[in-house]
């Protein structure tokens, strides 16, 4: 598991809890409850890492909780951790077996061939180009 420290700004009846992942520049979230804010921070960190890898950027190492706690810009904020699955940054090639109709497979192969790609490369590129 990858463990990234987070800092949490207290929410109130009129403001959301704010959560920042200091090691991932620009990675933050907010929500009405503390649990929702931490869950949102975990999702934001996973999305940040995925986007960075898509752009060929290196993933920063996680700081220690003590290092984060000493950052002056977050004085008075609570400190916590989000755990992320190591598979988020795993580019190991894996063979898979899928079942799709033969006519769809033929169309997939035709499109891949027209682009000068293998079936796997085409599926990978297509998947990485799509965003939710």
N, C-alpha and C positions, 0 to 999 in steps of 0.2 A: 504494500500500500504506500502511496505517496501521501505525505502529511504536510499540509501547508498551514502555517499560522494565519489566523484571521484576527482583525480587530473589530469590535462591535461598539457602535454608538447607541446609547440608550434611547429607546423610543418612549412615546407618551400617548396620552389619549388623542392627541392631535398630530403627532409626527410618527413616522415609521422608524423602525430599527434600521440603522445603516450598518452594513458589513463591508469591509475592505479586505482584499487579499494583497498585502503590501508587496510580496515578492513577484506578483504578476501585474505589471504596470497597467493601470486603467481598469482593473478587475474589481468590481464592486456590485453590491445588490442592496435591496431594501425590502422590507415587508412589515406587515402590521404586528406580527408576533415574533418573538425571539426564535422559536423553532422554525417558523417559515423563513425568516431571514437567514438562518444558518443553512437551511436546505437550498435556498436561492443562491447563497454564496458558493455552495458545492457545485451547483449547476453552472454558475458563471465561471468558476475555475476550470471545470471540465471543458466548457465551450472555448475559453481563452486558450487552453493548451491545444485543443484540436485545431483552432484557427492558426495558432503559431506554427504548428507542425505543417499545416497545409501551405504556409508561406515560407517554409524552410528555415524558420527561426529556431534557435536553441531554447530549450525549456530551462528557466532559472532554477537553481537549487533552492530548496526551502531553507529559510533562516531558522534559527532556534527561537523558541518562545521568549527566551531572555533577551535576544537581540531585538525582537519586535516590541517587547514591552518597554524597551528603552527609547524607542523612536519618539522624539519630542512632539511631532505633529499628531500623535495619537495619545497624548497624555490624558489620563482619566477615562480612556476607553477600556472596555473589558477585552481580554485576550482569550482566544480559543484556537481550535484546530478543525480543519476539514480533512477528511480522508478520501482519497481518490484512488480508483482502481488503477493498478499499474498498466493494464491493457490499454488505457487511454493513449499511452505514448509508445506502444509496442508496434513496430512496423515489420515484425517477423512475417515472412511469407507463410501462408497456411493453405494447404490443399483442402477444398471443400467439395461436397457432393450436393448438387441441387437438382430438384425435379421441376422441369417446366415443359410445356407442350413443345413438340418437335418443330412446329411451324414458328413458334416464338424464338426458339434456339437458332433456327435457320436465319431469321430476320436479324437477330443479335449478331450472328457471325458475319452476315453480309455488311451490316453497318460497321462493325469493327474492321473488317477487311478493307472497306472503302476509305477508312481513316488511317490505314496502315498500322493497325494495332491488333494485338491478340485479344481474345475474348476476355481474359482476366484484366488486362490493362484497360480495355474499354469500360468494363463494369466498375473498376476502381475509379477511373476518371469521372465517370458519370455520377457515382456516389459522392465523391469529394466535391463536385461542382454544385451539388444540391444542398440547400440550407432549409431548415424547418421554418 
